Amino acid sequence: MAEIAPRQCFYGRETVEKILPAGATALPWIHMARGPQEGRVALVTGASRGIGRAIALRLGREGAAVLCASRSSRPGEGTVEELRAIGVPCAGLAVDAGDPDAVRQSCEAVLRDWGRVDILVHCAGISRDNLLLRMGDEEWNSVLRTDLDSCFLWTRHLCRSMLKGRWGRIIAIGSVVGLVGNAGQANYAAAKAGMVGFIKSVARELAPRGITANAVAPGFIETAMTAALGEGVRRAALDSIPQKTFGTAEDVAAAVSFLASEEARYITGQVLAVDGGMTMVG
Ligand SMILES: NC(=O)c1ccc[n+]([C@@H]2O[C@H](COP(=O)([O-])OP(=O)(O)OC[C@H]3O[C@@H](n4cnc5c(N)ncnc54)[C@H](OP(=O)(O)O)[C@@H]3O)[C@@H](O)[C@H]2O)c1
């Protein structure tokens, strides 16, 4: 496996700075602003592909500057390059989302260079499925670390800037599996259920300061994560979905967009299932 650097940042501001009027001192993305998230800074973990990519692109199209964190972020490629191509101020952070030191360093760099983070979306996630009796320590620990520890680490560092601004949106991408469980996914279900408890607690702590914290619980969404599943599993999943179709990453991004909006200011501590009705009958 390729070695993962603890932290590498690359930024897309040069392009933006070129279009600023000479001598302008205001933050560059304010000049690029359009849409409901204008002037906001969003950070999305797990933004390199799938659901995180769709969320990053959606928030970028809505006017936010978008910082994309994942282990495979590389300058000049991936989501950051897509954002740059449509004129969104952006940056890539090559970071293991569950590594405490790397997350601390990344957050320090982000706050130094971008001033604050207003919208934090936890989307980095992995699954390592196995039946309980066969599940090894590594399968348990790696999933808990990537899916759950990461929420704590990024939120702890970045909520301070939201507190200062008295505005913030924290959104965790959980799973319906965290609500109803799933055989062979005790690690993943525990991590996603833990996210819900974490989000509800954070929501209570930060509510008086204009910060909301919510979770989105996707059902079966067509991404690389689900493409790896066998035909039998996919058929069984389809049978359990009242809408009889799989969801898309854009369906999840639409829910995140709403929860991140000003209109959702009175919604906090909630879990919004995006699952074609799957858990409604669970
Ligand atoms: N697809 C579904 O049906 C579904 C359903 C319910 C919930 N979800 C949740 O939605 C989220 C995204 O899922 P997806 O289907 O889009 O998965 P995906 O296509 O496998 O993408 C996972 C993302 O997480 C990043 N990631 C994984 N480990 C990381 C680490 N240690 N540090 C930083 N980034 C890491 C990956 O980037 P790198 O590999 O570059 O690090 C990638 O950007 C996950 O939390 C997943 O549990 C998905």
The ligand as an ORCA input file, in Angstrom:
! r2SCAN-3c Opt
* xyz 0 1
  N     -22.671      4.135     -1.009
  C     -23.625      3.851     -0.142
  O     -24.581      3.121     -0.447
  C     -23.590      4.415      1.246
  C     -24.678      4.131      2.070
  C     -24.685      4.641      3.347
  C     -23.641      5.413      3.791
  N     -22.577      5.663      2.977
  C     -21.485      6.481      3.536
  O     -21.231      7.574      2.685
  C     -19.844      7.912      2.752
  C     -19.274      7.917      1.339
  O     -19.533      6.656      0.753
  P     -19.237      6.342     -0.792
  O     -20.174      5.300     -1.180
  O     -19.148      7.605     -1.548
  O     -17.797      5.663     -0.623
  P     -16.521      5.655     -1.565
  O     -16.899      5.869     -2.975
  O     -15.765      4.429     -1.184
  O     -15.719      6.957     -1.039
  C     -15.207      6.987      0.268
  C     -14.500      8.297      0.475
  O     -13.900      8.288      1.780
  C     -12.515      8.572      1.652
  N     -11.762      7.906      2.703
  C     -11.767      6.588      3.035
  N     -10.922      6.364      4.046
  C     -10.383      7.577      4.370
  C      -9.445      8.013      5.335
  N      -8.874      7.166      6.213
  N      -9.113      9.313      5.375
  C      -9.665     10.198      4.498
  N     -10.559      9.846      3.581
  C     -10.908      8.553      3.514
  C     -12.157      8.068      0.256
  O     -11.029      8.716     -0.268
  P      -9.545      8.087     -0.265
  O      -9.673      6.632     -0.564
  O      -8.860      8.901     -1.285
  O      -9.020      8.357      1.100
  C     -13.377      8.495     -0.524
  O     -13.291      9.866     -0.845
  C     -19.197      6.883      3.662
  O     -19.080      7.408      4.955
  C     -20.188      5.728      3.651
  O     -20.124      4.982      4.836
  C     -22.522      5.178      1.705
*
